[in-house]
Amino acid sequence: MGFTFRKSKKIAPGVKLNVGKKSVGISVGGKHIHASANSKGKKSVSASLGHGLSWRKTFK
C-alpha cells in the first residue's frame, strides 16, 4: 500500500484546482454535474442523480 497526495483549492464558485503527486487538474461544475481535466490529458464528465446513481465518461 502506498501513500497518495492530493490538495484541492477552490479558486472561484464551481471551480477547483486539484494538485496531486503526479499531475495538476481543474474541475468545473456543481454537486450533480461537473467536468474535469488534468495535465496528463485525461478529461472526464460526470453526472449524478443522487442516491448512489451516477454516470461518468472519461476521454483520453
N, C-alpha and C positions, 0 to 999 in steps of 0.2 A: 504494500500500500504506500503510495506516495503522497506528498503534500502538494496542495494547489494554492495559487494566489489569485485573487480577483478583487478588484476595487471598483466600485461604481459611484459615479458622481453625477448628480442632477445638474445640468447646465442651462436648462430652460424648461418651462412647463411641457411635459410629454417627451422630453429629450434627455437621454442619459449617455454619458461617456463611460465605457467599460474598459478597464485596463487589467489584463491578465499576464501570466508569466511569459506567454509566447506571442500574444497579439493584443491589438487595441481595436475596440469596436464602438459602434454608436447604435443606439436603439431609439426609435421614434414611435410614439403611439400611446395608447392608454391601457386601461385594465383589460379590455376584452379583445383588442386587435392591435398588433404592432408589427413593425418591420425592423430588421437589423442587418448590419453589415460589419465585417471586420477587416483587418489589414491583410489577412491571408486570402481574401477574395470570396469568402463564404457570405452568402446573403440568404435571409430567410424571412418568411411572412407567417404569422400565426394568428389564429382567431380562437376565441373561447366562448362557449355559451354558458359557462358556469357549471356547477355540479359535476365537475370532472370530465366534461365533454369538450374536446378541443381538436383543432386541425392545424397542421404545420407543413409548410412546403419549403424545402431547402434547395438553393441554387448554388452551383459551384462555378 
